[in-house]
Amino acid sequence: MLILHVGTQKTGTSALQGYLSQHADALLGQGIRYIEAGRERSNHSSHGDLAQSILGRGDLAIWEKVRRELRESTSRINLISAEGFWFSDPAELKAELPEAAEIRIVVYLRRQDKYLQSLWKQAVTGGRRHSFAEWRERLPFRGDYFSTLERWSAQFGDQAIVVRPYERNGVVNTVEDFCRIIGATGLPEHKNVGRNPSPRKELLQFIRAFNHLQAEVDNHQFFRALIFKDPEYVRSCDMLSYEEAAAVMKSYEESNRLLVEKYYRDDTVQLFPELTRTEPSPVWQVDSEEFFRLTVDVLDVVAQFAASGSLKLESPVVQRPRQRREASSAAPRKKLDKSQRALRKAERAARDGGSRQLPPA
């Protein structure tokens, strides 16, 4: 049997893939092969390169190694895991798989209000500049699980689809649940630590503003440098109020009902936990000491990356988002604004050997 773990993102996929990779030999001893082909470039963790090839961002020739390994495998279960598959065309993926293989599609689903917030935060930390509302408007299908499952079912059949809950009675442990599904026993206990943290709302706005600079930087390393400054900078699901989250869930009410009716087969726990009203997450005000320290830390990381050469600006002049939208229709400005003139003076001073300093008062 071939089991394809196809996501979704922000459901403990990184932790699961790291665990499967770390214990690949022990799994093999139990007749479970975590396919090696396609995960050579991801610290041997995920099959992200396979997903990228299906999405048109890589060479499909990589699948020949996968098919060869599957043909030679004597294991009762073979595993492939990449959350990027969720966004791919199931028909194109099926075309790369052996025709005679018995296939199961395993997917973990998170309640949409939480999923969409986490997914958008990941997009911003990866360099995206859109607000949450703009992002949802551009990608309205992101939380429509049922329609996506219908596409997978059309290729592999209803019974091949295995839908699993991300949360079980308030507890999150994708690794433990997945090991139970594949019948893996006796492996070391997984410590459920976040391997893919989300930034709190205040830090995220700094990151989104930084993205408007169009800087050349390793977004992943830049984000990790920021997030590791303080544990308080990590927080998920703080973008929506209770009322906003309820509105999101209301929009998926009918499709979620159809999803549970057709694809969810676990009577022991609800697929999605009930949305309950809780105290809103505290927000650091601009004049608070916490916000001040956050600002200092952000500037410190930017300065360090710039000093090391790890950050390069494509242009010394940055337009505000509104100006950028209007730039295509507005006539070019002949005069520089005061900010741009100050920048030019600083550049000239630097070329002349340093800016002139005023004496201390």
Residue pairs with C-beta under 8 A, 6 or more apart in sequence:
1 76
1 77
1 78
1 101
1 102
1 103
1 104
2 70
2 77
2 78
2 79
2 80
2 97
2 98
2 101
2 102
2 103
2 104
3 77
3 78
3 79
3 80
3 103
3 104
3 106
3 181
3 182
4 80
4 81
4 85
4 93
4 103
4 104
4 105
4 106
5 13
5 16
5 79
5 80
5 81
5 82
5 106
5 107
5 178
6 82
6 83
6 85
6 86
6 105
6 106
6 107
6 152
7 13
7 82
7 83
7 84
7 85
7 86
7 107
7 108
8 83
8 86
8 107
8 108
8 109
8 110
8 115
8 145
9 83
9 86
9 118
9 119
9 122
10 110
10 115
10 118
10 119
10 122
10 196
11 83
11 108
11 109
11 110
11 115
11 166
11 174
12 108
12 166
12 172
12 173
12 174
12 175
12 192
13 46
13 81
13 83
13 108
13 174
13 196
14 45
14 46
14 195
14 196
15 174
15 175
15 190
15 192
15 193
15 194
15 195
15 196
16 81
16 174
16 175
16 178
17 42
17 45
17 46
17 81
18 45
18 195
19 175
19 190
20 27
20 34
20 45
20 79
20 81
21 34
21 39
21 43
21 44
21 45
23 187
23 188
24 34
24 36
24 44
26 186
26 187
27 33
27 34
27 79
27 184
27 187
28 34
28 75
30 183
30 184
30 185
30 186
31 75
31 76
31 77
32 75
32 76
32 77
32 78
32 79
32 182
32 183
32 184
33 69
33 73
33 75
33 77
33 78
33 79
34 79
34 81
35 47
35 66
35 69
35 70
35 73
35 78
35 79
35 80
36 44
36 69
37 62
37 65
37 66
37 68
37 69
38 47
38 49
38 50
38 62
38 63
38 65
38 66
38 80
39 45
39 46
39 47
39 48
39 49
40 49
41 48
41 49
42 48
42 49
46 81
46 82
46 83
47 80
47 81
47 82
48 82
48 84
49 58
49 62
50 62
50 63
50 66
50 80
50 82
50 85
51 82
51 83
51 84
51 85
51 87
51 88
52 58
52 84
53 59
53 60
53 62
53 63
54 60
54 84
54 85
54 88
54 89
54 92
54 93
54 96
55 84
55 87
55 88
60 96
63 96
66 80
66 96
67 96
67 97
67 98
70 78
70 98
70 101
71 98
77 182
77 183
79 182
85 93
86 107
86 148
89 151
90 151
90 152
90 154
90 155
90 156
91 155
93 155
94 155
94 156
97 103
103 156
103 160
104 160
104 162
105 152
105 156
105 160
105 161
105 162
106 162
106 164
106 178
106 181
107 149
107 152
107 161
107 162
107 163
107 164
108 164
108 165
108 166
108 174
108 177
109 115
109 145
109 163
109 164
109 165
109 166
109 271
109 272
110 118
110 166
110 167
110 272
111 166
111 167
111 249
111 272
111 273
111 275
112 143
112 145
112 248
112 249
112 252
112 256
112 272
113 237
113 240
113 244
113 245
113 246
113 248
113 249
113 275
114 236
114 237
115 143
116 136
116 142
116 143
116 248
117 132
117 198
117 236
117 237
117 238
117 239
117 240
118 198
118 236
118 237
119 142
120 132
120 135
120 136
120 239
121 198
121 199
121 204
121 236
121 239
122 196
122 198
123 130
123 135
124 204
124 207
124 208
124 211
125 199
125 204
125 207
125 219
125 220
125 223
126 219
126 220
127 211
127 219
128 135
128 208
128 211
129 208
129 211
129 212
129 321
130 138
131 208
132 239
136 142
141 147
141 148
143 248
143 252
144 252
144 255
145 252
145 255
145 256
145 259
146 255
146 256
146 258
146 259
146 262
147 255
149 161
149 163
149 259
149 262
149 263
152 160
152 161
153 160
153 161
153 263
158 262
158 263
161 263
162 181
162 265
163 259
163 263
163 264
163 265
163 271
164 174
164 177
164 178
164 181
164 266
165 266
165 269
165 270
165 271
165 272
166 172
166 174
167 272
167 273
168 177
168 269
169 269
169 273
170 273
172 192
173 190
173 192
175 190
175 192
176 190
179 185
179 187
194 234
197 227
197 234
197 236
198 234
198 235
198 236
198 237
199 207
199 223
199 226
199 227
199 233
199 234
199 235
200 232
200 233
200 234
200 235
200 238
200 281
201 235
201 238
201 239
201 281
201 283
202 283
202 284
202 291
202 294
203 226
203 227
203 233
203 294
203 298
206 226
206 294
206 295
206 298
207 223
207 226
210 222
210 298
210 302
212 318
212 319
212 320
212 321
212 324
213 313
213 318
214 313
214 314
214 315
214 318
215 311
215 312
215 313
215 314
216 311
216 312
216 313
216 314
217 305
217 310
217 311
217 312
218 310
221 310
222 301
222 305
222 310
222 311
225 301
225 304
225 305
226 233
226 297
226 298
226 301
227 233
227 234
229 297
229 300
229 301
230 293
230 294
230 297
232 290
233 294
233 297
235 281
238 281
240 248
241 280
242 275
242 277
242 278
242 280
245 275
246 275
249 256
249 275
256 271
256 272
259 271
260 271
264 271
284 290
284 291
284 294
285 291
302 311
305 311
316 343
316 347
317 340
317 343
319 327
336 344
346 355
349 355
349 356
